[in-house]
């Protein structure tokens, strides 16, 4: 069995929703809900990586594992890589899932779906996409699109990620969902590479991998998890989880 580790980066300095990981949802911090969803995926061990002792205490009180990392990381990928060295210095885990800490209503099956493309040994990184139905999302720069070559009905090989409407012409567009499953060597190579030209232009970290010749495959799913970035998103998440809990 391939050993999998889910790492959830969490920091308190979100500009649009300060203190976001500790935002209360049904009496528990949001980061605890995300940790629970990750555990429910049953794909492997789950560890939260943070630079804040408040988050550390919340996860430990919930029965989870959390490790402290430096406060100067520029990305979640850098944070989880530091955490990986602490959690697994001997390299026992072969697949590393980077799960965003702002997805409290995540359907746990999406974590498993994200890992599926790694059954192909040629794939370095796997992620998720969903077909865009809402026309407004096609032109919204906050909705990241993935452009790829179809590899069957439920898989793409990613050629590009963009905030623009792409590709041109008739046919579907796909919304990229920012959950990643890395082969361990791919994560190490990724964080060891400097920011790339298109990454800096589009403000999309995953372009660094493509520009360095790494292969990213996209599993196509039928649901988009709600990411919490604003107070309005937080209210939506509270309503969703209230409904899910009956």
C-alpha positions in Angstrom: 0.0 0.0 0.0 1.2 3.5 -0.9 1.4 5.6 2.3 -0.4 8.9 2.1 -0.1 11.9 4.4 -2.6 14.8 4.3 -1.1 18.1 5.3 -3.4 21.1 6.0 -1.5 24.5 6.0 -3.2 27.1 8.3 -2.2 30.6 9.1 -4.1 33.4 10.8 -3.1 36.3 8.5 -5.7 36.1 5.8 -6.3 39.6 4.5 -10.0 39.3 3.7 -11.0 37.3 6.8 -8.4 37.7 9.6 -8.2 34.8 12.0 -10.0 32.6 9.5 -8.9 29.2 10.7 -10.4 30.0 14.2 -13.7 31.3 12.8 -16.5 29.7 14.8 -18.8 27.2 12.9 -21.3 25.4 15.0 -19.2 25.8 18.1 -15.9 24.7 16.7 -13.1 26.5 14.8 -13.2 26.1 11.0 -9.8 24.4 10.9 -11.2 21.6 13.1 -14.0 21.0 10.6 -11.5 20.8 7.8 -9.3 18.4 9.9 -12.4 16.2 10.5 -13.3 16.1 6.8 -9.7 15.0 6.0 -9.9 12.3 8.6 -13.2 11.1 7.2 -11.5 10.6 3.8 -9.7 7.7 5.3 -6.8 7.9 2.8 -4.0 8.4 5.4 -2.7 10.3 8.4 -3.8 13.9 8.8 -1.6 16.7 10.2 -2.2 20.4 10.4 0.8 22.7 9.7 0.7 26.2 11.3 2.7 29.0 12.8 0.1 29.9 15.4 -0.2 28.3 18.8 -4.0 29.0 18.9 -4.5 26.7 15.9 -2.1 24.1 17.4 -4.2 24.0 20.7 -7.5 23.8 18.8 -6.4 20.8 16.8 -4.8 19.0 19.7 -8.0 19.6 21.8 -10.0 18.0 19.0 -7.7 15.0 19.2 -5.7 15.8 16.1 -2.0 16.3 15.3 -0.6 19.7 14.5 3.0 20.8 14.0 4.5 24.3 14.2 6.3 25.8 11.2 8.1 29.0 10.5 6.0 32.2 10.1 7.8 33.5 7.0 6.6 31.0 4.4 5.3 32.6 1.2 2.9 29.7 0.3 1.1 26.7 1.7 3.3 24.4 -0.3 6.4 25.7 1.4 4.7 25.3 4.8 3.7 21.7 4.2 7.1 20.8 3.0 8.7 22.1 6.2 6.0 20.1 8.1 6.8 17.0 6.1 10.5 17.1 7.2 9.3 17.3 10.8 6.6 14.6 10.6 8.4 12.2 8.3 12.2 12.7 8.2 12.7 9.1 7.1 10.6 9.4 3.9 7.9 6.8 4.8 5.1 8.7 3.1 5.1 8.5 -0.7 2.0 10.7 -1.5 1.5 14.1 0.1 -1.9 15.7 -0.2 -2.0 19.5 0.2 -5.5 20.3 1.5 -6.6 23.9 2.0 -7.6 24.9 5.5 -10.6 26.9 4.4 -12.9 24.0 3.1 -15.0 23.2 6.1 -17.8 21.6 4.1 -15.6 19.5 1.9 -17.0 16.2 0.7 -14.3 13.7 1.9 -14.6 11.7 -1.3 -12.9 14.5 -3.1 -9.6 13.8 -1.4 -9.7 10.2 -2.8 -10.7 11.5 -6.2 -7.8 13.9 -6.2 -5.3 11.0 -5.7 -6.7 8.8 -8.5 -4.5 10.2 -11.3 -1.3 9.2 -9.4 -2.1 5.6 -10.3 -0.4 6.5 -13.6 3.3 6.5 -12.8 4.0 9.3 -15.3 1.9 11.8 -13.3 3.8 14.0 -10.9 1.0 16.0 -9.3 -2.8 15.4 -9.3 -5.6 17.9 -8.7 -9.3 18.4 -9.4 -11.5 20.2 -11.8 -15.2 20.6 -12.5 -17.0 21.7 -15.6 -18.2 25.4 -15.4 -22.0 25.7 -15.8 -22.5 29.3 -14.7 -21.6 31.7 -17.6 -20.4 34.4 -15.1 -17.7 32.1 -13.9 -16.2 31.8 -17.4 -15.1 35.4 -17.3 -14.5 35.8 -13.5 -10.7 36.1 -12.9 -11.2 34.7 -9.4 -12.3 31.4 -10.9 -9.2 29.7 -12.0 -9.6 27.7 -15.2 -7.6 24.6 -16.2 -6.9 24.0 -19.9 -6.1 20.4 -20.7 -6.1 17.4 -23.1 -8.9 14.9 -22.3 -7.8 11.5 -21.2 -11.2 9.9 -21.1 -14.5 11.2 -19.6 -13.2 12.1 -16.2 -9.5 13.1 -16.6 -7.5 15.9 -18.2 -3.7 16.3 -18.6 -3.2 19.9 -17.7 -1.6 22.1 -20.2 -2.2 25.5 -18.5 -4.0 27.2 -15.7 -5.3 30.7 -16.1 -7.6 33.4 -14.7 -8.7 34.3 -18.3 -11.5 32.6 -20.2 -9.8 29.7 -22.0 -9.7 27.9 -24.3 -11.4 29.9 -27.0 -14.1 28.4 -29.1 -16.9 26.0 -28.5 -16.7 23.4 -25.8 -16.5 23.1 -22.0 -14.5 25.2 -19.6 -13.2 23.7 -16.3 -12.9 25.3 -12.9 -9.8 24.3 -11.1 -10.2 23.1 -7.5 -7.0 23.8 -5.5 -6.5 20.5 -3.8 -3.2 18.7 -4.8 -1.7 15.3 -4.4 2.0 15.1 -4.9 4.5 12.4 -5.3 7.0 13.1 -2.6 9.8 13.7 -5.0 7.6 16.1 -7.1 6.8 18.2 -4.0 10.5 18.4 -3.1 11.3 19.5 -6.7 8.4 22.0 -6.8 9.3 23.8 -3.6 13.0 23.8 -4.6 12.3 25.6 -7.8 12.2 29.4 -8.0 8.9 31.2 -8.8 8.4 31.0 -12.6 7.5 33.7 -15.1 3.9 32.6 -15.8 3.3 31.8 -12.1 4.2 35.4 -11.2 2.1 36.8 -14.0 -1.0 34.8 -13.4 -0.5 34.6 -9.6 -1.0 30.8 -9.9 1.6 28.7 -8.1 0.8 25.5 -10.0 2.2 27.0 -13.2 5.7 26.7 -11.7 5.3 22.9 -12.0 4.2 23.0 -15.7 7.0 25.5 -16.6 9.5 23.0 -15.0 8.2 20.2 -17.2 6.2 18.4 -14.5 3.0 16.6 -15.4 -0.2 17.5 -13.7 -3.3 15.4 -14.3 -6.8 16.6 -13.3 -9.6 14.3 -12.0 -13.0 15.8 -13.1 -15.6 15.7 -10.4 -19.2 17.0 -10.1 -19.0 19.3 -7.1 -17.1 22.4 -6.0 -16.2 22.7 -2.3 -17.0 26.0 -0.7 -13.8 27.9 0.0 -14.2 30.5 2.8 -12.5 33.7 1.9 -14.9 36.4 3.1 -17.5 37.0 5.9 -20.2 36.1 3.4 -18.5 32.8 2.6 -18.3 32.1 6.3 -22.1 32.5 6.7 -22.7 30.2 3.7 -20.4 27.6 5.4 -22.3 27.9 8.6 -25.6 27.3 6.8 -24.2 24.3 4.9 -22.8 22.6 7.9 -25.9 23.2 9.9 -27.9 21.5 7.1 -25.4 18.7 6.9 -25.7 18.1 10.7 -29.4 18.0 10.5 
